[in-house]
Amino acid sequence: MSDMQLGVLKGRERGNWVRLRTIILLRWAAVVGQLIALFVAQEAYKLQIELGLCLLVVSVSVMGNLIAMIIFPENKRLSETENLLMVLFDLLQLALLLYLTGGLHNPFYILILGPVTVSALVLTLRSTVFLGITAILAVTLLAEFHIPLRTEQDLLLEVPDIFVFGNWVAITIAVVFLSFYSRRVTQEMHSMSDALQATQMALAREQKLTDLGGVVAAAAHELGTPLATIKLTSAELIEELDAFPELQDDARLIREQADRCRDILRSMGRAGKDDLMLRQAPLGTVVREAAAPHMNRGKDIHFQDGMTHEDSQSQPMVLRRPDLVHGLRNLIQNGVDFARANVWVETRWDDETVSVRIMDDGMGYPANIMGRIGDPFMRLRRSEPERASRPEYEGMGLGLFIAKTLLERSGAELSFANGRDPYLASTEQPQKCGAIVEVVWPRAKIDARHAANATPMGQNRLLDI
């Protein structure tokens, strides 16, 4: 499955998600706040500020907004470069306004963090670093170069140099920390969103395969009788052709049965998908169905039931759900991918739980990712021998994430471990020394015969032919 199929969007593409209208509305809010602060400072506190120059700086933002509203449509999505220029403009406008109103002696210097935080949320790492450096450079210059604030009595309003230095250190640390924090959280959200989208696509694909299985089952069932009739009639024609040249009735029968096959094929798409018998199957059957695509990949898959032969009749009938089948399939695929030669799939059940354990004879999970198994998009460094043996493997951890998400949604709990004993030599390791995944359900969650899951078969449906 390619990145395009997964819908994985990189940073520069995510920048296109921001609408110009959103930036314009935020800028209008900033303009209103700046005007209120300027007039309150002059009228209420009688501060001597360069009001004309300050209004000129604010008017630049107003003009920028008006031009953007006139030239561009409201639903325009900004590109990475356009987003960068917009945020950079706001940062420089705010820095210039602070220069006119006391620099770091003005408590509103904290607003310099706004554009930097926005860049960390929507822009690429390169753009975020550029804006962060620009913000730090701006506050550094504002600490030394600014027009001081004065009261109506011409008293200079400034804080001690030690506090100015403290403000500079605080804003610098805040720029770095908030940029890193915001970007990290945003990346986690985007990764999870992409992974969940991939999970939904995988589940939709499995649902289509399940529906296709219903169609195939219906075809095999419904076409049995007419195909047998055709075969019998054809055989009779071949045997009796010399002795009975006039076989018009048999030929007509063959044609009628062929027509019947056509009609069944037309209607089974409606009936096959609703076959209630397909919604449940023995546990072993469901596990083997999940493993079927990986049976001929050069590794031996061994199936082991947890009950004795005498108790095989007690094998639970489980809900044959697409999320359950696809989740198990991904876990088995992971075992086959990393096994040397063998994969074991054990099924166990009792009155309370149903479990599936998947083991292999590979190297197991790396110790440094044991606590992160199930996180999406974990790209790991691989050695050259590993790259040579499996050049197609990307190692993003998306398959395990999809399996974990789907199986947990079905009510299961997953645990991951390694079978390798670190205190034993390679030649002394047990046969099942690789990765171990155990999936455990409360029996009431997946047992098709449990009262909460039981589905009545209902009456047989007639095909509309």
Secondary structure, DSSP 8 states (H G I E B T S, - for coil): --HHHHT---HHHHGGGSBHHHHHHHHHHHHHHHHHHHHIIIIIS--B--HHHHHHHHHHHHHHHHHHHHHS-TT-B--HHHHHHHHHHHHHHHHHHHHHTTGGGSGGGGGGHHHHHHHHHHS-HHHHHHHHHHHHHHHHHHHHS---EE-TT--EE---HHHHHHHHHHHHHHHHHHHHHHHHHHHHHHHHHHHHHHHHHHHHHHHHHHHHHHHHHHHHHHTHHHHHHHHHHHHHHHHHTTT----HHHHHHHHHHHHHHHHHHHHHHHHGGG-GGGGEEEHHHHHHHHHGGGTTSSSEEEEEESS-GGGGGG--EEE--HHHHHHHHHHHHHHHHH-SSEEEEEEEE-SSEEEEEEEESS--S-GGGGGGTT-S-------HHHHHH-TT----SHHHHHHHHHHHHTT-EEEEEE---TTS-GGGS-SS-SEEEEEEEEHHHHBTTSTTT-----S------
